[in-house]
Amino acid sequence: MKKIILSCFALFGFFTFAAAQSPKIVNIVNFVRGIEPRDAAITKDVLYQTVVNQVDIMKKYHLPGTFLLQYDALTDIRYQELLKSLPRDSFEIGAWWELPQALIEKAGLKWRGRYSWDWHADVGFSVGYTPAEREKIIDVYMADFKEIFGYYPSTVASWFIEAHSLKYMYDKYHIVASANCKDQYGTDGYTLWGGYWNQAYYPSKVNSYMPTQHAENQIPVPVFRMLGSDPVRQYDTGVSSSRQGVITLEPVYPDAGGGESWVNWFFRSFTEDPSLGFNYTQAGQENSFTWPAMKKGFEIQMPLIAGLRDEGKIRVETMAESGLWFKKNYKVTPATSFTVTKDLEDSDRKTIWFNSRFYRTNFLWENGGLRIRDLHLFDEALQDVYTTQTAKSNECSFFTLPIVDGFIWSKPGNLAGMRFKAIFDGKEVLLKGGQPVFINKKNTVLVRWPLENGSGILEITLDEKTMKIQFRGRPDTGWYLDLNVAEGIKLPFTAVEEKTVKCEFEGMGYPLKAVKGIFSKPHDGTVFRITPENNVISLNLVARSF
């Protein structure tokens, strides 16, 4: 009996250690605007009362969090008094980097907006101003913030902040954390597509959306991905349209963050399914949506988050605390994953998102089959135009280097992706299988997928620089990978050679290299095929030779 008790304590200690090594971190972040010109019914009083209610429900459940202030809210005495009354050991006050008229004019610049705050990229965001103008705007905001609160903000976030501003904020004001929007295509006129999908990364000095490969080329401020994307559905929503829909943890969406079944499913997967390194999500809501729209979602989420915290399943902390933890634990962008082993009811889908400083990829299991839905490479040398230039339109776009794009290269009824196929009895078939198993090692995820009829197992190894796929089973299984896309799609591929697929995107050339496996181009509309060598496909996913 004594041995059994000791074994139980040892097992408990192991799981406690594992949880500490792979924490699940939740930031409750509410970004605050003082004005809302898009709807006359959303008055300053409505906006303020929304924040009062957010504070009240967080205090009710003893939840820490971060409030990020747009300049018009920063200079409003009511927000100052409300937020100064909160304990600094559990509530963080930071900056929300959308730029209203009052801030621009105080920096000595001409306001070009339609309203006193304009959400267009070339007016209401830093990309609309020259690097020298950005520094003036930052200095004005920081001076006023310090005069009001007595210190500089540690966190500055927005839907997107270009690299020049981020670096200036770090160098001069020593910010420790930032955040940008989840991956999205066209929503609100902003596109961020192909980046580090979740968790956080260190951005390049010449491209705030691009993870760096070397510490000397990074801005040492972790950028967290906001809003808590649905890891199964968000990616595909709005295929073939110019604007994606939104399926996130935001409490205003009744079929997602405002719905009890979705929220329970999301947090079950977030806390119980394997995640490499650490897992992360951001709860909270911008006050422009108003309290009546978000009330139900907050009342679902806040007690659930508090309960998970009390059970030791998650850490709830301010974004600055998460930023400091990230910097302490990671000198460069880490390898991370987010997995779903069980989808919502009436769906058999499973997925893994894997990110490293070199690439991201997504595998989706559906109806017994498997598709590589996404694969993008990262290269710190790809400079975005906004680091040194101004936005020329009311929209803004950030991209990385595509190899597989299951959204942009798709059309309804014809979803792009790299599919696992085989020849059986002279016929091409999609490989089918059962429940994948995800096994995390230090910087690696091993996925074991048993194929149907006991024909074998596919083992997929994802590490920082490579993807290896190995089949263990019947020697006569002639399997391979095919990349198929919808008709009429512009692709980045310039040549398909035996060991290399040559690519070009945004003026940069980059290769997809096979360490094991052979590339070919079938004459059936397939973009390219990868045939294994000795039942192994191994891809080098480093965009350049570092």
RAJOBEL-V28538 format. One record per helix or strand of 2 or more residues. SS is the DSSP state (~ for helix, > for strand). FROM is the first residue (numbers start at 1). LEN is the number of residues. If there is no record, write none. Layout:
BEGIN
ss: (SS/SS)
from: (FROM/FROM)
len: (LEN/LEN)
END
This chain:
BEGIN
ss: (~/>/~/>/~/~/>/~/~/~/~/>/~/>/~/>/>/>/~/>/~/~/>/~/~/>/~/>/>/>/>/~/>/>/>/>/>/>/~/>/>/>/>/>/>/>/>/>)
from: (2/24/44/65/71/77/91/101/121/126/131/155/163/177/187/190/200/207/215/218/234/260/279/287/291/315/319/336/350/359/369/385/396/401/417/427/437/445/452/456/466/478/493/500/508/518/528/536)
len: (20/9/17/5/4/8/6/6/4/3/19/3/11/4/3/4/5/5/3/8/3/13/5/3/20/2/11/5/6/8/9/3/4/5/8/4/4/7/3/7/8/7/4/6/9/3/4/5)
END
